[in-house]
Amino acid sequence: MSRRGRVTVGVLVGVFLLFTLLGWGIDAYTDYLWFNEVDFVNVFSGVLLTRLLLFLSVGVLVALIIAGNLYLAYRLRPLLRPHSAEQATLERYRMIIAPRLGTWITVLTVIIGFFAGLSAQGRWKDWMLFRNGGSFGVKDPEHGVDVGWYIFDYPMLRYALGVAFTAVVLSVLGALAVHYIFGGVRLQGVGDRMTTAARAHLTSLVALFVLLKAVAYVLDRRALLLEQHVSPGLYGAGYTDVNALLPAKEILAYISIVVAIAIIVFSNAWMRNLVWPGVSLALLAISAVAIGGIYPLAVQNFSVKPSLSEKEAPYIQRSINATRAAFGLEGTQMEAYRANNVVPPSGLAADSSAQNARLIDPQLVSQAFTQSQQSRGFYDFGKKLDVDRYSIDNRTADYVVGAREINDDKLTPQQRNWLNRHTVYTHGYGLVAAPANQVVCGGLPFFVSGFLGDDRPPGCSAATEEIKVDQPRIYFGEQSSEYAIVGQEDPARKVEFDRPQEENKNAEELYTYSGQGGVEIGSFFRRLVFAIKNTESNFLLSDAVNGDSRLMYIREPRDRVEKVAPFLTIDGDPYPAVVDGRITWILDGYTTSASYPYAQKINLATETQDELTGQGQFALARDDVNYMRNSVKATVDAYDGTVKLYEFDDNDPVLKAWNKAFGGDLIIPKADTPASLEAHFRYPQDLFKVQRNLLTRFHVTDPQAFFSGQDFWQVPNAPDAPSSNQKQPPFYLNVQLPEQEQTRFQLTAGVTPANRENLAAFISGSYVDNKPVLQVLELPDQTVIPGPVQVHQKMTNNASVRQQLNLLSNNAQSQVLYGNLISLPVEGGVLYVEPVYVKTGNQENAAPLLQKVLMSYGDGGTYVVLADNLKQGLDQLVTQGKQAQTDNNSGNNNSGNNNNNGNNNNNNAPPPALTGELATAAAAVDKAINDVRTAQESGDFAKYGAALQALETAMDNFENARNAATGTPTPGASANPSSSATPPANPSGNPSPTPSG
């Protein structure tokens, strides 16, 4: 290559390295600034230093081992080589390599060391746990070794062994190549094919490799407790492993040591040839196949398989016990629940748990929140809201809550310029909440907080803020995907959009951030750094960036906590709460491991996926784990982004190891958790899903019963879409289940027997004295109580209900949507509650409105009602139960009457013609529906609320007219009023005798 070519290549390489190192340097510097902002510099420095030390130590060690062997091979070269065509050919290579041997060795080993270091720095988590791990206080059932050795030591030891194997194999190959090039190993010519020095060098390396294999056999003995069981699909060492493979591994370890000694002795001290070392290696290979393969296979086929359940029983028991311990299932409270009451009892309507059944579906009601509480088109509440509980007027109830954030995708093209996106539309405003079972104004939630002004239709929301927030601004939220530049040198200069003005909704109030969140970028150097990082010159050129500017980035709560605590797996459903007057995001953090002996290994992504995954709930990574603890409750302040990690499981050795690794004060002790924050802790969804799925099998603790699998359960599919193969998600309820002493805010789910649709058990997760409690209410094996899919089909196919559902979706102008089907064990039976929403068919962004409540009791099909609200539905179910008992006492077998009002009318008869006052009332309902539709399309919320009130009045008049015409007494008013019509449900020109559906 010419001098100009070398210069050109050098310049290109220099430019590449410059930009590469510049990019790395800027990323490291901006990361340091971010960690300094959140006051977690010890995490940044700890991880960076550990990765750097691992990179250098392993990279240098591997490079030195290989370089040393290459140089040793060169030094052991023969000074005189016999003449041959082979040596003449190799002489040309010697002339190229020998003068710059040091350079060649250095370049080659640096490259190898670089990649070895890259591999090592990725194992920083294993190294930190290895250095800081402790004891679990639990020993494995086979070797009697503490579980902590498997979780803290084994992964790093296995990796170190892999590095040693790599270094030795590369050394053998490199040394063999050098010996060949310089004549120590020959393929042609007279005399020995290998010099004494070359033979001693190479055989020593091979012996070292065999000794490493002996170490691998020792580790393999422990690893058997982590591998998949032969039968029935469990993990850990089974009968064949314990009685054949374990002895085989031990024997092979001893054979490897003997073979390593034989290789050295036969090659160098005695016969000084490679025949017997080769025979030794062949015997090792044959022994590995015979002892480690054929013998265990014979034991499995001829001893274990003929009596599989009996042989494997002790090891199945080990797997059951370990799995229950590793996933926190060992303390599960198993209770029998007979559910033998299939007739709605008279006490059902007064049952507090039945009255607390949640009606509002957080997934379906999001659009209603957005349309009713946004005032600007760019506000959004996300695809799914959250459920929490609050105490108002000394009464604790569950609320559906959502943070009003700015959705950058909903900004208009004019609003999407750099200045607006990053300096004007910087934050959301307010936490909007609504009681979980109260509906008003034609199907809207009853809002109690998060108002943007006083313009509220009467009766559609609370008169005042019932959940008070001192600082309602949301700078850090789930939709904060863009970076924001905030802060002004002149406090009077306000540029950030805050909220619409109360007096003039078309005008806006502006705001200037005054908190401590964000990285200071007032200096020219920092602006330059972030201009390069974001490839944005406005950091340097725009007047919006000033001496007091702060840059907020990594603003999503989940990303924020993951960066602060990279050793945690974060739950997929962060939720906002008002804590001490501030909006705070609460996240559940899990410590996990994949090396708990005998525990079942599961894939987090698969086990936590259900109908809501990706619909406002993050999917977890596809990590295989066999140990999981909800060890941390993390919080992110919505205004200044402060991240705090609170200890929740104070007995978790893994969390203790991580806390120790980062100085001992990374995690706030559990005793220091504020009571106001603890009041909003809830059982985490992803952990509950994992535990629920495992309990479908591991509730069986008898190994023989487990082997047969007859008592296994399964998680049902979504009731309204069973063919989708999406699992039904669990639901948060504020109820008191059987065998519980008081009302709890708990996560609940029903399960069915494997390959059947009837109900098998209820599973709930809750906190008692801030400690997790799992409870299982198990139904009898031959129960007639149907599961969620069956119940949904029975209720929607009921003759009376089907007729009314058809009215709700009349002429395909509206779409009926089903909310969460809740199965609730109350009053010795099972109550089913499923809200029915209606959405305008020709409006894509129309909000689904809660119009009816579909309810049943007992077997799901005999007693069914489609009511306006929860109280009315409970009263109607009680009426049906009393009617059934009356009919039975009088000898009438009409207990299966499904009429919604409890009367013995013929549900299949055609509706009667409307005349007189009834026709006039029906016409008024049609007009009111049209007015509601017009107001909804106009986007005027005040007009829309007034139209809904008029519709409710018209519906009441229609009900009164119908009752007067039929002689039926008017029912009492409901405690939770709900307008029962939807604008598109009953078009003009086609009046129905039941406009309410």
Helices and strands as residue ranges (DSSP letters): H 3-38, H 41-75, H 85-97, G 98-100, H 101-121, H 124-132, H 147-148, I 149-153, H 154-181, H 196-223, H 239-240, I 241-245, H 246-264, I 265-269, H 275-289, I 290-294, H 295-299, I 300-304, G 305-307, H 308-326, E 333-336, H 352-355, H 366-373, E 379-380, E 386-392, E 395-403, E 405-406, G 408-410, G 413-416, H 418-419, I 420-424, E 428-429, E 431-435, E 439-440, E 444-445, E 473-474, E 484-486, E 496-500, E 508-511, E 519-520, H 524-533, H 538-541, E 550-552, H 557-564, E 569-570, E 575-579, E 582-593, E 602-603, H 604-607, E 624-625, E 627-637, E 643-647, H 653-661, G 670-672, H 675-678, H 685-698, H 703-708, E 713-714, G 722-724, E 731-735, E 744-753, E 761-768, E 771-778, H 788-796, H 799-808, G 810-812, E 814-818, E 822-826, E 829-840, E 849-857, E 863-867, H 870-889, H 916-938, H 941-966, G 983-985
